[in-house]
Amino acid sequence: MVKSKNVDYSEKLSKLIVKGMQEKKASDIIILDLRKIKNAIASFFVLCSGNSDTQVDAISESIDSVVSYKLNENAWRCEGKKNKEWILIDYVTVVAHVFKKESRSNYGLEKLWGDAEITRIEQ
């Protein structure tokens, strides 16, 4: 179980990730709250879609910039920057997933974590 201090931090981090996504016009933004799921690898997943390689890259850069500026936090790990189909930015308790629109449906993370509480962010 995540301690309350970390939960507050994780919630704040997830909201900043959403802000970074919104700054580059990401679509279909959702937050998956994984805190009540046994053996979940993070407290939150934040997912979004981009229309092109350029937008996917810009969204991931925006997330990094917003989180770095507001929390002085750097990602623990980042994957997928070369192919730009699915960029994963891991902040340990919160993981951002930036998908190219076509790739998102192929992976179906929302279905894999179907027990998670889902918050859809309005555009």
DSSP file (Angstrom, degrees, kcal/mol; ACC not computed):
  #  RESIDUE AA STRUCTURE BP1 BP2  ACC     N-H-->O    O-->H-N    N-H-->O    O-->H-N    TCO  KAPPA ALPHA  PHI   PSI    X-CA   Y-CA   Z-CA
    1    1 A M              0   0    0      0, 0.0     2,-0.3     0, 0.0    35,-0.1   0.000 360.0 360.0 360.0 138.3    0.0    0.0    0.0
    2    2 A V        -     0   0    0     33,-0.2     5,-0.0     1,-0.1     2,-0.0  -0.618 360.0-114.1 -81.4 135.1    1.3    3.5   -0.9
    3    3 A K     >  -     0   0    0     -2,-0.3     4,-2.1     1,-0.1     3,-0.4  -0.343  25.5-114.0 -67.6 151.7    1.7    5.9    2.0
    4    4 A S  H  > S+     0   0    0      1,-0.3     4,-2.4     2,-0.2     5,-0.2   0.835 115.3  57.3 -60.3 -35.4   -0.6    8.9    2.0
    5    5 A K  H  > S+     0   0    0      1,-0.2     4,-1.7     2,-0.2    -1,-0.3   0.925 110.6  44.0 -60.2 -43.5    2.3   11.4    1.5
    6    6 A N  H  > S+     0   0    0     -3,-0.4     4,-3.1     2,-0.2    -2,-0.2   0.842 109.3  57.2 -69.7 -34.1    3.2    9.5   -1.7
    7    7 A V  H  X S+     0   0    0     -4,-2.1     4,-2.8     2,-0.2     5,-0.2   0.943 107.0  48.2 -62.2 -47.2   -0.4    9.3   -2.8
    8    8 A D  H  X S+     0   0    0     -4,-2.4     4,-2.3     1,-0.2    -1,-0.2   0.916 114.1  47.2 -58.1 -43.3   -0.7   13.1   -2.7
    9    9 A Y  H  X S+     0   0    0     -4,-1.7     4,-2.8    -5,-0.2    -2,-0.2   0.913 111.8  50.1 -64.3 -43.3    2.5   13.4   -4.6
   10   10 A S  H  X S+     0   0    0     -4,-3.1     4,-2.5     2,-0.2    -2,-0.2   0.888 110.5  49.6 -64.6 -39.5    1.4   10.8   -7.2
   11   11 A E  H  X S+     0   0    0     -4,-2.8     4,-1.9     2,-0.2    -1,-0.2   0.924 112.7  47.3 -64.4 -43.7   -1.9   12.6   -7.7
   12   12 A K  H  X S+     0   0    0     -4,-2.3     4,-2.0    -5,-0.2    -2,-0.2   0.925 112.5  49.9 -62.4 -44.5   -0.2   15.9   -8.2
   13   13 A L  H  X S+     0   0    0     -4,-2.8     4,-2.2     1,-0.2    -2,-0.2   0.907 108.7  51.8 -61.1 -43.5    2.3   14.3  -10.6
   14   14 A S  H  X S+     0   0    0     -4,-2.5     4,-2.0     1,-0.2    -1,-0.2   0.887 109.4  50.3 -63.5 -37.5   -0.5   12.7  -12.6
   15   15 A K  H  X S+     0   0    0     -4,-1.9     4,-2.1     2,-0.2    -1,-0.2   0.866 109.8  50.3 -68.1 -36.0   -2.3   16.1  -12.9
   16   16 A L  H  X S+     0   0    0     -4,-2.0     4,-2.4     2,-0.2    -2,-0.2   0.872 107.9  53.3 -68.9 -36.1    1.0   17.7  -14.1
   17   17 A I  H  X S+     0   0    0     -4,-2.2     4,-2.1     2,-0.2    -2,-0.2   0.918 108.2  50.6 -62.7 -42.9    1.4   14.9  -16.7
   18   18 A V  H  X S+     0   0    0     -4,-2.0     4,-2.9     2,-0.2    -2,-0.2   0.917 108.5  52.6 -59.2 -43.5   -2.1   15.7  -17.9
   19   19 A K  H  X S+     0   0    0     -4,-2.1     4,-2.1     1,-0.2    -2,-0.2   0.923 108.1  50.2 -59.5 -44.7   -1.2   19.4  -18.2
   20   20 A G  H  X S+     0   0    0     -4,-2.4     4,-0.6     1,-0.2    -1,-0.2   0.874 112.0  48.5 -60.5 -37.6    1.9   18.5  -20.3
   21   21 A M  H ><>S+     0   0    0     -4,-2.1     5,-2.0     1,-0.2     3,-1.1   0.926 110.5  50.3 -66.8 -45.3   -0.3   16.4  -22.6
   22   22 A Q  H ><5S+     0   0    0     -4,-2.9     3,-1.9     1,-0.3    -2,-0.2   0.842  99.5  65.1 -64.3 -34.0   -2.9   19.2  -22.9
   23   23 A E  H 3<5S+     0   0    0     -4,-2.1    -1,-0.3     1,-0.3    -2,-0.2   0.770 107.9  41.4 -61.2 -24.8   -0.3   21.8  -23.8
   24   24 A K  T <<5S-     0   0    0     -3,-1.1    -1,-0.3    -4,-0.6    -2,-0.2   0.061 119.8-107.4-111.8  23.3    0.4   19.8  -27.0
   25   25 A K  T < 5 -     0   0    0     -3,-1.9    -3,-0.2     1,-0.1    -2,-0.1   0.830  50.7-179.5  59.9  38.5   -3.2   19.0  -27.8
   26   26 A A      < -     0   0    0     -5,-2.0     2,-0.3    -6,-0.1     3,-0.2  -0.336  15.9-139.3 -63.0 151.7   -3.1   15.3  -27.0
   27   27 A S  E     +A   49   0A   0     22,-2.6    22,-2.5     1,-0.2    -1,-0.1  -0.753  68.8  20.4-113.4 163.0   -6.4   13.6  -27.5
   28   28 A D  E    S-     0   0A   0     -2,-0.3     2,-0.4    20,-0.2    -1,-0.2   0.900  75.0-174.3  50.6  53.3   -8.3   10.9  -25.5
   29   29 A I  E     +     0   0A   0     92,-0.5    92,-2.8    -3,-0.2     2,-0.3  -0.657   7.5 170.3 -81.9 128.2   -6.5   11.6  -22.2
   30   30 A I  E     -AB  47 120A   0     17,-2.2    17,-2.7    -2,-0.4     2,-0.5  -0.977  26.4-145.1-135.9 153.1   -7.4    9.2  -19.4
   31   31 A I  E     -AB  46 119A   0     88,-2.6    88,-2.5    -2,-0.3     2,-0.6  -0.977  10.9-156.7-114.9 125.9   -6.1    8.5  -15.9
   32   32 A L  E     -AB  45 118A   0     13,-3.3    13,-2.0    -2,-0.5     2,-0.8  -0.915   8.2-150.7-101.1 117.0   -6.1    4.9  -14.6
   33   33 A D  E     +AB  44 117A   0     84,-3.0    84,-1.6    -2,-0.6     3,-0.3  -0.798  21.6 172.0 -89.4 110.3   -6.1    4.8  -10.8
   34   34 A L    >   +     0   0    0      9,-2.7     3,-1.9    -2,-0.8     6,-0.2   0.330  44.1 107.2-100.7   4.8   -4.4    1.5  -10.0
   35   35 A R  T 3  S+     0   0    0      8,-0.7    -1,-0.2     1,-0.3   -33,-0.2   0.773  80.7  47.1 -61.3 -28.5   -4.1    2.0   -6.2
   36   36 A K  T 3  S+     0   0    0     -3,-0.3     2,-0.6     7,-0.1    -1,-0.3   0.401  90.6  98.7 -93.8   3.6   -6.7   -0.5   -5.4
   37   37 A I  S X  S-     0   0    0     -3,-1.9     3,-1.7     6,-0.1    -3,-0.0  -0.817  79.6-120.1 -96.4 121.6   -5.4   -3.2   -7.7
   38   38 A K  T 3  S+     0   0    0     -2,-0.6    -2,-0.1     1,-0.3    -1,-0.0  -0.334  92.8   6.0 -60.9 135.2   -3.3   -5.8   -6.0
   39   39 A N  T 3  S+     0   0    0      1,-0.2    -1,-0.3     2,-0.0     2,-0.1   0.668  85.4 164.8  64.9  21.4    0.3   -6.0   -7.3
   40   40 A A    <   -     0   0    0     -3,-1.7    -1,-0.2    -6,-0.2     3,-0.0  -0.397  39.2-136.3 -64.7 146.7   -0.1   -2.9   -9.6
   41   41 A I  S    S+     0   0    0     -2,-0.1     2,-0.3     2,-0.0    -1,-0.1   0.538  81.3  12.1 -85.9  -6.9    3.2   -1.6  -10.8
   42   42 A A  S    S-     0   0    0      1,-0.1    51,-0.2    -8,-0.1    52,-0.2  -0.954  70.4-118.1-156.2 169.4    2.3    2.0  -10.2
   43   43 A S  S    S+     0   0    0     50,-2.2    -9,-2.7    -2,-0.3    -8,-0.7   0.844  96.5  14.9 -81.0 -36.6   -0.3    4.2   -8.5
   44   44 A F  E     -Ac  33  94A   0     49,-1.8    51,-2.2   -11,-0.2     2,-0.4  -0.992  54.5-159.6-140.5 145.3   -1.5    5.8  -11.8
   45   45 A F  E     -Ac  32  95A   0    -13,-2.0   -13,-3.3    -2,-0.3     2,-0.5  -0.977  13.8-162.2-112.7 137.5   -1.2    5.4  -15.5
   46   46 A V  E     -Ac  31  96A   0     49,-2.4    51,-3.1    -2,-0.4     2,-0.3  -0.986  13.5-172.5-121.4 121.4   -1.9    8.4  -17.6
   47   47 A L  E     +Ac  30  97A   0    -17,-2.7   -17,-2.2    -2,-0.5     2,-0.3  -0.848  11.6 159.0-117.1 147.8   -2.6    7.7  -21.3
   48   48 A C  E     - c   0  98A   0     49,-1.8    51,-2.5    -2,-0.3     2,-0.3  -0.962  26.2-128.1-154.0 171.2   -3.1    9.9  -24.3
   49   49 A S  E     -Ac  27  99A   0    -22,-2.5   -22,-2.6    -2,-0.3     2,-0.3  -0.932  12.3-163.6-125.5 149.9   -3.0    9.8  -28.1
   50   50 A G  E     - c   0 100A   0     49,-2.4    51,-2.5    -2,-0.3   -24,-0.1  -0.903  20.8-135.3-125.9 158.9   -1.2   11.9  -30.7
   51   51 A N  S    S+     0   0    0     -2,-0.3     2,-0.3    49,-0.2    51,-0.1   0.653  80.7  15.4 -89.5 -17.4   -1.9   12.1  -34.5
   52   52 A S  S  > S-     0   0    0      1,-0.1     4,-2.6    49,-0.0     5,-0.2  -0.936  79.6-100.1-150.0 167.7    1.7   11.9  -35.8
   53   53 A D  H  > S+     0   0    0     -2,-0.3     4,-2.4     1,-0.2     5,-0.2   0.910 122.7  52.3 -56.1 -42.9    5.3   11.1  -34.9
   54   54 A T  H  > S+     0   0    0      1,-0.2     4,-2.3     2,-0.2    -1,-0.2   0.911 111.0  45.1 -63.5 -43.8    5.9   14.8  -34.4
   55   55 A Q  H  > S+     0   0    0      2,-0.2     4,-2.8     1,-0.2     5,-0.2   0.913 111.4  52.3 -69.0 -41.3    3.0   15.3  -32.0
   56   56 A V  H  X S+     0   0    0     -4,-2.6     4,-2.0     1,-0.2    -2,-0.2   0.922 112.8  45.8 -58.4 -44.7    3.8   12.1  -30.0
   57   57 A D  H  X S+     0   0    0     -4,-2.4     4,-2.2    -5,-0.2    -1,-0.2   0.911 112.6  50.3 -64.5 -43.2    7.4   13.4  -29.6
   58   58 A A  H  X S+     0   0    0     -4,-2.3     4,-2.3     1,-0.2    -2,-0.2   0.884 109.3  51.6 -64.3 -39.2    6.2   16.9  -28.7
   59   59 A I  H  X S+     0   0    0     -4,-2.8     4,-2.4     2,-0.2    -1,-0.2   0.931 110.2  48.2 -63.3 -45.5    3.7   15.6  -26.1
   60   60 A S  H  X S+     0   0    0     -4,-2.0     4,-2.1     1,-0.2    -2,-0.2   0.895 112.4  49.0 -64.0 -39.0    6.4   13.5  -24.4
   61   61 A E  H  X S+     0   0    0     -4,-2.2     4,-2.4     2,-0.2    -1,-0.2   0.887 110.2  52.0 -65.5 -38.8    8.8   16.5  -24.4
   62   62 A S  H  X S+     0   0    0     -4,-2.3     4,-2.8     2,-0.2     5,-0.2   0.905 108.4  50.3 -64.6 -42.6    6.0   18.7  -22.9
   63   63 A I  H  X S+     0   0    0     -4,-2.4     4,-2.6     1,-0.2     5,-0.3   0.952 112.1  47.8 -58.4 -50.1    5.4   16.2  -20.1
   64   64 A D  H  X S+     0   0    0     -4,-2.1     4,-2.3     1,-0.2    -2,-0.2   0.904 113.6  48.0 -57.9 -43.6    9.1   16.1  -19.3
   65   65 A S  H  X S+     0   0    0     -4,-2.4     4,-2.4     2,-0.2    -1,-0.2   0.924 113.3  45.7 -66.0 -46.7    9.3   19.9  -19.3
   66   66 A V  H  X S+     0   0    0     -4,-2.8     4,-2.8     2,-0.2     5,-0.3   0.934 116.5  44.6 -64.2 -47.0    6.2   20.5  -17.1
   67   67 A V  H  X S+     0   0    0     -4,-2.6     4,-2.4    -5,-0.2     6,-1.0   0.911 114.8  48.8 -65.9 -42.4    7.2   17.8  -14.5
   68   68 A S  H  X S+     0   0    0     -4,-2.3     4,-1.1    -5,-0.3    -1,-0.2   0.914 116.0  43.3 -62.2 -43.8   10.8   19.0  -14.4
   69   69 A Y  H  < S+     0   0    0     -4,-2.4    -2,-0.2    -5,-0.2    -1,-0.2   0.928 122.0  36.1 -69.6 -47.0    9.8   22.6  -14.0
   70   70 A K  H  < S+     0   0    0     -4,-2.8    -2,-0.2    -5,-0.2    -3,-0.2   0.841 136.1  17.5 -80.0 -34.9    7.0   22.2  -11.4
   71   71 A L  H  < S-     0   0    0     -4,-2.4    -3,-0.2    -5,-0.3    -2,-0.2   0.445  90.2-126.3-118.0  -3.1    8.4   19.3   -9.3
   72   72 A N     <  +     0   0    0     -4,-1.1     2,-0.4    -5,-0.5    -4,-0.2   0.906  65.1 142.4  53.7  42.0   12.1   19.3  -10.2
   73   73 A E        -     0   0    0     -6,-1.0     2,-0.3    -9,-0.1    -1,-0.2  -0.927  38.8-158.7-118.5 135.9   11.6   15.6  -11.1
   74   74 A N        -     0   0    0     -2,-0.4   -10,-0.0    -3,-0.1     2,-0.0  -0.861  33.4 -96.6-110.3 150.3   13.1   13.6  -13.9
   75   75 A A        -     0   0    0     -2,-0.3    16,-0.2     1,-0.1     3,-0.1  -0.337  20.2-143.1 -61.8 142.5   11.7   10.4  -15.3
   76   76 A W  S    S-     0   0    0     14,-2.5     2,-0.3     1,-0.3    15,-0.2   0.837  84.7  -0.2 -72.0 -34.2   13.3    7.3  -13.9
   77   77 A R  E     -D   90   0A   0     13,-1.5    13,-3.2     2,-0.0     2,-0.4  -0.990  60.2-167.1-157.1 145.7   13.0    5.7  -17.4
   78   78 A C  E     +D   89   0A   0     -2,-0.3     2,-0.3    11,-0.2    11,-0.2  -0.994  13.3 178.5-139.2 131.2   11.8    6.6  -20.8
   79   79 A E  E     +D   88   0A   0      9,-2.4     9,-2.4    -2,-0.4    -2,-0.0  -0.947  53.8  36.9-132.5 152.5   11.2    4.2  -23.7
   80   80 A G     >  +     0   0    0     -2,-0.3     4,-2.1     7,-0.2     5,-0.3   0.501  63.4 129.6  93.2   6.6   10.0    4.4  -27.3
   81   81 A K  T  4 S+     0   0    0      1,-0.2     6,-0.1     2,-0.2    -2,-0.1   0.796  72.2  53.4 -64.4 -27.8   11.5    7.7  -28.3
   82   82 A K  T  4 S+     0   0    0      1,-0.1    -1,-0.2     2,-0.0     5,-0.1   0.934 117.5  31.3 -75.3 -45.4   13.0    6.2  -31.5
   83   83 A N  T  4 S-     0   0    0      3,-0.1    -2,-0.2     1,-0.0    -1,-0.1   0.728  86.0-153.1 -89.4 -19.8    9.9    4.7  -33.0
   84   84 A K     <  +     0   0    0     -4,-2.1     3,-0.2     2,-0.1   -28,-0.1   0.740  63.8 110.2  57.0  27.9    7.4    7.2  -31.6
   85   85 A E  S    S+     0   0    0     -5,-0.3    15,-2.9     1,-0.3     2,-0.3   0.776  93.8   2.8 -93.2 -37.2    4.5    4.7  -31.7
   86   86 A W  E     - E   0  99A   0     -6,-0.3     2,-0.6    13,-0.2    -1,-0.3  -0.844  69.4-167.0-153.3 108.0    4.3    4.4  -27.9
   87   87 A I  E     - E   0  98A   0     11,-3.0    11,-3.0    -2,-0.3     2,-0.5  -0.889   7.4-162.2-101.5 124.8    6.4    6.5  -25.6
   88   88 A L  E     -DE  79  97A   0     -9,-2.4    -9,-2.4    -2,-0.6     2,-0.6  -0.922   4.8-169.7-108.1 125.9    6.4    5.4  -22.0
   89   89 A I  E     -DE  78  96A   0      7,-2.8     7,-2.9    -2,-0.5     2,-0.6  -0.958  10.6-158.5-119.6 111.9    7.7    7.8  -19.4
   90   90 A D  E     +DE  77  95A   0    -13,-3.2   -14,-2.5    -2,-0.6   -13,-1.5  -0.815  25.6 168.7-102.3 114.3    8.1    6.2  -16.0
   91   91 A Y        -     0   0    0      3,-2.6     2,-1.9    -2,-0.6     4,-0.2   0.031  54.1-118.0-105.5  23.3    8.1    8.3  -12.9
   92   92 A V  S    S+     0   0    0      1,-0.2     3,-0.1   -15,-0.1   -49,-0.1  -0.486 107.4  37.7  74.6 -67.3    7.9    5.2  -10.7
   93   93 A T  S    S+     0   0    0     -2,-1.9   -50,-2.2     1,-0.2   -49,-1.8   0.692 126.4  37.8 -85.5 -17.2    4.5    5.9   -9.0
   94   94 A V  E     -c   44   0A   0    -51,-0.2    -3,-2.6   -52,-0.2     2,-0.5  -0.999  69.0-165.2-134.1 132.1    3.0    7.4  -12.2
   95   95 A V  E     -cE  45  90A   0    -51,-2.2   -49,-2.4    -2,-0.4     2,-0.4  -0.975   8.2-152.1-121.2 124.1    3.6    6.2  -15.7
   96   96 A A  E     -cE  46  89A   0     -7,-2.9    -7,-2.8    -2,-0.5     2,-0.5  -0.784   7.0-164.0 -94.3 136.0    2.7    8.3  -18.7
   97   97 A H  E     -cE  47  88A   0    -51,-3.1   -49,-1.8    -2,-0.4     2,-0.7  -0.975   3.8-172.0-122.5 115.5    1.9    6.5  -22.0
   98   98 A V  E     -cE  48  87A   0    -11,-3.0   -11,-3.0    -2,-0.5     2,-0.3  -0.927  15.3-173.4-112.1 110.6    1.9    8.6  -25.1
   99   99 A F  E     -cE  49  86A   0    -51,-2.5   -49,-2.4    -2,-0.7     2,-0.4  -0.743  31.0-122.1-105.7 147.6    0.5    6.6  -28.1
  100  100 A K  E >>  -c   50   0A   0    -15,-2.9     4,-1.7    -2,-0.3     3,-1.0  -0.736  44.6-111.7 -74.7 138.5    0.2    7.2  -31.7
  101  101 A K  H 3> S+     0   0    0    -51,-2.5     4,-0.9    -2,-0.4     3,-0.2   0.829 114.4  47.8 -46.9 -47.9   -3.5    6.9  -32.3
  102  102 A E  H 3> S+     0   0    0      1,-0.2     4,-0.8     2,-0.2    -1,-0.3   0.853 111.3  51.3 -64.8 -35.0   -3.4    3.7  -34.4
  103  103 A S  H <> S+     0   0    0     -3,-1.0     4,-1.6     1,-0.2    -1,-0.2   0.813  97.1  67.7 -73.5 -30.5   -1.0    2.0  -31.9
  104  104 A R  H  X S+     0   0    0     -4,-1.7     4,-2.1     1,-0.2     5,-0.4   0.911  99.9  47.5 -60.0 -44.4   -3.2    2.7  -28.8
  105  105 A S  H  < S+     0   0    0     -4,-0.9    -1,-0.2     1,-0.2    -2,-0.2   0.834 107.0  58.9 -67.8 -30.7   -6.0    0.4  -29.9
  106  106 A N  H  < S+     0   0    0     -4,-0.8    -1,-0.2     1,-0.2    -2,-0.2   0.883 112.0  38.7 -63.6 -38.6   -3.6   -2.4  -30.7
  107  107 A Y  H  < S-     0   0    0     -4,-1.6    -2,-0.2    -3,-0.2    -1,-0.2   0.819  85.1-162.6 -86.4 -32.3   -2.2   -2.5  -27.2
  108  108 A G    >X  +     0   0    0     -4,-2.1     4,-1.9    -5,-0.2     3,-0.8   0.867  19.6 168.2  55.9  45.5   -5.5   -1.9  -25.3
  109  109 A L  H 3> S+     0   0    0     -5,-0.4     4,-2.1     1,-0.3    -1,-0.1   0.855  73.1  61.8 -58.3 -35.0   -4.0   -0.9  -22.0
  110  110 A E  H 34 S+     0   0    0      1,-0.2    -1,-0.3     2,-0.2     6,-0.2   0.881 107.6  44.1 -58.9 -37.4   -7.4    0.3  -20.8
  111  111 A K  H X4 S+     0   0    0     -3,-0.8     3,-1.3     1,-0.2    -1,-0.2   0.867 109.2  55.5 -75.4 -37.3   -8.7   -3.3  -21.2
  112  112 A L  H 3< S+     0   0    0     -4,-1.9     3,-0.2     1,-0.3    -2,-0.2   0.859 116.2  38.1 -62.9 -34.4   -5.7   -4.9  -19.5
  113  113 A W  T >< S+     0   0    0     -4,-2.1     3,-2.1    -5,-0.2    -1,-0.3  -0.298  76.8 145.2-109.1  45.6   -6.2   -2.7  -16.5
  114  114 A G  T <   +     0   0    0     -3,-1.3    -1,-0.2     1,-0.3    -2,-0.1   0.684  64.7  61.1 -60.3 -22.3  -10.0   -3.0  -16.6
  115  115 A D  T 3  S+     0   0    0     -3,-0.2    -1,-0.3    -4,-0.1   -79,-0.1   0.556  83.8 105.6 -82.0  -7.5  -10.4   -3.0  -12.8
  116  116 A A  S <  S-     0   0    0     -3,-2.1     2,-0.5    -6,-0.2   -82,-0.2  -0.367  81.7-110.0 -72.7 150.5   -8.8    0.4  -12.5
  117  117 A E  E     -B   33   0A   0    -84,-1.6   -84,-3.0    -2,-0.1     2,-0.5  -0.716  39.4-147.9 -76.8 127.0  -10.9    3.5  -11.8
  118  118 A I  E     -B   32   0A   0     -2,-0.5     2,-0.5   -86,-0.2   -86,-0.2  -0.866  16.7-171.2-107.9 128.5  -10.9    5.5  -15.0
  119  119 A T  E     -B   31   0A   0    -88,-2.5   -88,-2.6    -2,-0.5     2,-0.5  -0.976  12.1-153.2-115.5 119.8  -11.0    9.3  -15.2
  120  120 A R  E     -B   30   0A   0     -2,-0.5     2,-0.6   -90,-0.2   -90,-0.2  -0.794  11.0-140.1 -92.5 132.2  -11.5   10.8  -18.7
  121  121 A I        -     0   0    0    -92,-2.8   -92,-0.5    -2,-0.5     2,-0.1  -0.810  16.8-131.5 -95.4 122.7  -10.2   14.3  -19.2
  122  122 A E              0   0    0     -2,-0.6    -1,-0.0     1,-0.1     0, 0.0  -0.453 360.0 360.0 -72.8 145.2  -12.4   16.5  -21.2
  123  123 A Q              0   0    0     -2,-0.1    -1,-0.1   -98,-0.0    -2,-0.0   0.469 360.0 360.0 -73.1 360.0  -10.7   18.4  -24.1
